[in-house]
């Protein structure tokens, strides 16, 4: 259709904001960021998308391909990330590929990760499981980085990084990790006191779910405010509060020995002095619980006798575990059985669970072992039940992070990467990245637990030979409407003003060095003469936050206080 001479052509900005919203939603995160910088209307609409979009996307591959692949799948600017690499990051290369990655990420994104022996995950294109080692069928040197990025507007996410050279409690406190209100923590460590650190974190937030693992490489990473921190020892972590979408579960598998359940009541728990037997991991126990029970034929039997009887009846191939439950239908909490627990002279065993001694008056007990078949069955059952429950509730599983034991390999399962493969088969459209850990962090181990206890919180412990998953789950997405539909210029200006007030600013920058002051123009008039790109670069060097949609004069006034001898007013050449 041709226009008459007196008709002005319609521009993109003449479209209704509702239509513009739908158009901008089709853009990738980086494209939205660039669009937001063009005008105030686009800035407000992109902000609306960011405040109502939850997503998680992951990629495993070469350094060159991972960032480019994820750029195409970001539904909005990401705010959190996890990164595993199979190569160390060196100072000679400016922290290697992390520095180039940091420059591509938004300033407010918080990312943690580390150097690992093996990186596993889902290929972003084919959805096939891939690993960085040569055991997995879909593997090779090109799979050297696992990167997961996400955004959850209803949750607050912060990171921390603790080195192993100074007091870790002071460091945690200064970074807010010991504040109340955190609901989920994802922790990666290379610290000799990691178990104490996890205990401290849990003590300050007893109802929080804490998951993670010990890095099998030599470095830990954090990216915050586009700055890279590389530690050769310590702990890094992500902390979540608010409406947290991350849920966690731990699986190892357990098979009940002899199929017997022992019940005990108040009269079966007897506190006795623990005789001195030299120093041991249990030296702090001045008293122990001598647990007995009544057998089917009415004979009272000690726990030690029951263990010995069960061991004679059936061999425990994967070690012996004591499962205790206040109510059998809620599942049995597992604890390892080891020599220091046995007191032969008293025909007793130490019940190494303070919660049992302090809280329970009665309960049930089972003895367990594990093997490859029971581990496979447990993980498959849990994942299948989780998928069915999510489908019933209409929830969306956006992504997952896996921490699995370095011993759960093809040598144990008889097939490569069983844990990650099982997940990718059951959740074939959910992105995953994971690491093989030297020890796992998670809630207590449970056996014979119902689906309602799939996710647990509190009592985080160090585990071995487990698979721990953090799953990002959100309700079904609701239709989104643009509040600025049919809005006039005044309404758009008011919405943009509100956006500027809500934008979280970075920490105040350090005073610029004299060389930086010398680099800046000496007057506001000279600032105004600079092109927009040069002004943005100056903001970055000064550590100032650029608000999408800002006009050139907004940027000039933000930089003006850093001009030698001038303030934000109308100084020299301001006319």
C-alpha positions, 0 to 999 in steps of 0.5 A: 500500500502506498502512502500519500504525500501528506501521510507519515509512515508508521514506525515500530514505536507506533504499534501498541505496546501489547504487540511490541511485548509479543515481538520483544518476547521472541528475541533472545536475552542479548537482543532484549538487552540491546533493544532496552537501550534504544528507548524508554518504552523498550526499556520498560517492556523488557523490564516487564518481560524480565520480571515475569520470566523464569527460565533455565538453560544449559550447555555442555561443549567447547569453550567457543560454542557454549556461550554462543549456544546459550545466547540463542536460548536466553529468554531474558537477561540471566541473573544466576549461573553455574559453570564447570570446566575441565581445564584450569584457569590461569593468570597468564590468560587473564583467568582464561575463558572465564574473563571473556565469559564474564564480559558477556554476562549481565553486571548483576549476574552471580555465578559459581563453579569450579575445575572438575575431573569430569563435566557431564550434561545435556547437549543443548541441541541434540538433548543427548547426554555428553561427558568430557571423558572418553567413557561416555559414548557421547564424549570427547575433548570438545565437551570441556565446559558445562554452563547453566544460566537462569533467571527467577524473578521471585527469588533473591540470589546471592553468591559467596566466595571463601578462601582457605587462608583466613577465618572462614566464619568471618568471611561468611558473615561479611558476605551475608551467608550467615544471615537468616532467611536463606532457603536453599544453598548450592555449595562447592568446596575445596576446604579441609573444614568443609563439613564444619562450614556446611554445619555452620551454614545449616545452623544459621538457617535450620530449614534450608536445603543445602546441596553441593559437592567437593570439587575434583579439580584444583580451582573454584570460581565466582563471577560477580559484577563481571569480575572473576575470582579464582580460588585454589582452595576454599568454598563458593556458593549460591544462596536463594531466598524468597520464592525459591524454585530450587528443590533438592533430593539425594539418592544412593539406593538401599536394600533391606537385609533379611526383610526385617523391621525392629520396633522399639519403645521408651523402655528399649532405650537405655542410657549407659556410660561409655567406657573409655576405649582410647581416642576415637571419632566418638570420644565426645559421646560420654553416654550412649543409647543401648537399644534393645527390642522384643523379638517375635517370640517375646525375647528381648534382644540388643541391637548388636545381637540383631545386627550380628544375626542379620549379618549371618543371615545375609551378606551386606555387599555394599557395607552395612547401614542402620536405618532408623525411623520415628514412623516407618511409613515416612522412610528410614534415615540411614547411617553407616555402621562402623567398628567404633559403634560397637561396645561388646562388653555392654552388648550395645551399639552407639546410636550415632544420631543426636536427633534419635537420642534427643527427640524420639521415644519410639521408632523402627529400625531396619538394616540395609546394604546397597549394590548397583541394582538397588542404586539404579532402582532407587534413582529411577523410582525417585525421578519417575515419581517426581515427573508424575507429581510435577505433571499432576500439579502442572509444574514446569521443570526448567533445569537441573544441577547434579552432584554425583560421587566419583565412584558411581561410574561404569565400573560400578553400574556396568554402564557409563554415566548412569545417573545423568543418563537416567535423568536425561531419559526421564526428563528428555526436555530438561537441561542438565549439567553436573560434576563428579564429586569427591564427596557430596553435600545434601540432606539425610539419606532416606530408604523406603521413603514415600514420594511425599518426602522426595524433597528434604530440607535441613540437617545437611551432611557430607555423603559418599556414593550418592547422587544429589540433584538440584531441580529448578521447578516453577508453576505453569507459566501464566499468560502475560499482559502488558500494563502499558497497552494504549499508554500515552507518553506520560504513562511511559515516562512514569513507568520508566521513572519507576524502573530507574528507582528499582534498578539495583546499583552496583557497589560504589566504585573506588575513586578513579585514579588520576589517569582516569580523571585525566582521560575524562573531559574537563567540562560537561560540554566536552562530555556532551560532545562525546559519542554515546558509545564512548560515554558508556565505556567511560561509565564502565571504567568508572564502575557506574551502572548503565540503566537501559533506556537512558538518554545521553543527558542521563549518562552525562549527568552520571559521569559529571561528578567524576570530572575534576572540579565539577559537579552534577549541576550546569557547569562550564559549557552547560548551556 
